[in-house]
Amino acid sequence: MKTKSLAIALLAVLLAGTVGCYQTYGARYYPHMRNFPPTSPAQVVLLRSEPRRAHIALGEVWIRPRYYMDRYQVESMLKEKAARMGADAVVIVRDKYYREGVVYNYWRGSRAVYERHIVGIAIRYQRGMDRYGR
């Protein structure tokens, strides 16, 4: 009885650790980049190509949107993460669907499951500084 409850507790801890590691969104600073004060998410602009204006790359922001999330929720999460880094804009560099696996349904048969992954580079326009933000 004691080993059974110990096995269940261990399984619960492993499951909680696995679920805790899977993040649906996040941000990562590039090394040796100085920190900037946060900006307003409403002022962060989403771009599909690199701007011509002089800028520095602060880091990456990413999201794995769920099927029920609309475009505005996804954009606001990307803008929010970039604004915390002090970014003026986010350049979307990857927007892909990856095949996660196959799900079998008794009535419909098997079907592939895809997951979307969006990655952007948070940038700050240069205002009298070198390319490393100093």
C-alpha positions in Angstrom: 0.0 0.0 0.0 2.8 2.4 0.9 4.7 1.7 -2.4 1.5 2.3 -4.4 0.9 5.7 -2.8 4.6 6.6 -3.2 4.3 5.6 -6.9 1.2 7.8 -7.4 2.9 10.8 -5.7 6.0 10.3 -7.8 3.9 10.2 -11.0 2.0 13.4 -9.9 5.3 15.2 -9.4 6.7 14.1 -12.8 3.4 15.1 -14.5 3.4 18.5 -12.8 7.1 19.0 -13.8 6.4 18.1 -17.4 3.3 20.4 -17.7 5.3 23.2 -15.9 8.1 23.1 -18.5 5.7 23.5 -21.5 5.2 27.2 -22.0 2.9 28.6 -24.6 4.7 32.0 -24.8 7.9 33.6 -23.7 10.8 35.9 -24.2 14.6 35.7 -24.2 17.2 38.5 -24.1 20.3 38.3 -26.3 23.6 38.0 -24.4 25.4 41.2 -23.5 22.4 43.4 -24.2 21.7 46.1 -21.7 18.2 46.4 -20.2 15.9 49.2 -21.3 12.8 50.5 -19.4 9.5 48.9 -20.5 7.5 50.5 -23.2 3.8 50.6 -23.8 2.4 47.5 -25.5 0.1 49.7 -27.5 3.0 51.5 -29.1 4.9 48.3 -30.1 4.6 47.8 -33.9 4.4 44.3 -35.5 6.6 44.1 -38.7 7.0 41.3 -41.3 10.4 42.6 -42.5 13.4 44.3 -41.0 13.0 48.1 -40.9 15.4 50.4 -42.7 15.7 52.6 -39.7 18.8 52.0 -37.5 17.9 49.6 -34.6 19.3 47.0 -32.2 17.9 43.5 -31.6 17.1 43.0 -27.9 16.0 39.4 -28.0 13.3 36.9 -29.1 9.6 36.7 -28.2 7.6 33.6 -29.2 4.2 32.1 -28.8 2.5 28.8 -29.5 -1.1 30.0 -30.0 -4.0 27.7 -29.1 -6.7 26.9 -31.7 -9.2 29.1 -29.9 -7.0 32.3 -29.8 -7.8 34.9 -32.4 -5.3 37.2 -34.2 -5.7 40.0 -31.7 -4.9 37.9 -28.7 -1.7 36.5 -30.3 -0.6 40.0 -31.4 -1.2 41.5 -27.9 0.8 38.7 -26.2 3.7 39.3 -28.6 3.5 43.0 -28.0 3.3 42.7 -24.3 6.4 40.5 -24.1 8.3 42.8 -26.3 7.2 45.9 -24.4 8.5 44.4 -21.2 11.9 44.2 -22.9 11.8 47.9 -23.9 11.1 47.2 -27.6 9.7 49.6 -30.1 8.8 46.9 -32.6 8.7 43.1 -33.2 9.9 41.7 -36.5 8.1 38.4 -37.2 10.8 36.0 -38.4 9.0 32.6 -38.2 5.3 31.7 -38.4 5.0 28.0 -39.1 2.9 25.0 -38.5 4.5 21.8 -37.2 3.0 18.4 -37.2 2.6 17.3 -33.6 1.2 13.8 -34.2 -1.8 11.8 -35.1 -5.1 11.6 -33.2 -7.5 8.7 -33.7 -11.2 9.3 -33.5 -13.6 6.3 -33.6 -16.1 7.9 -36.0 -13.7 10.0 -38.2 -10.6 7.9 -38.2 -7.1 9.2 -37.8 -6.1 12.9 -38.4 -2.9 14.8 -38.1 -2.6 17.5 -35.4 -0.6 20.6 -36.1 0.8 23.2 -33.8 1.6 26.8 -34.8 4.8 28.5 -33.6 5.4 32.2 -34.1 8.8 33.8 -33.3 9.7 37.5 -33.5 12.8 39.6 -32.8 12.2 42.5 -30.4 14.0 45.6 -31.6 14.6 49.1 -30.3 15.2 52.0 -32.6 18.6 53.6 -32.1 18.7 56.9 -30.4 22.3 58.1 -30.2 23.8 54.7 -29.2 26.0 52.1 -30.8 24.6 48.8 -32.1 25.0 47.0 -28.8 22.8 49.5 -26.9 25.6 51.3 -25.1 
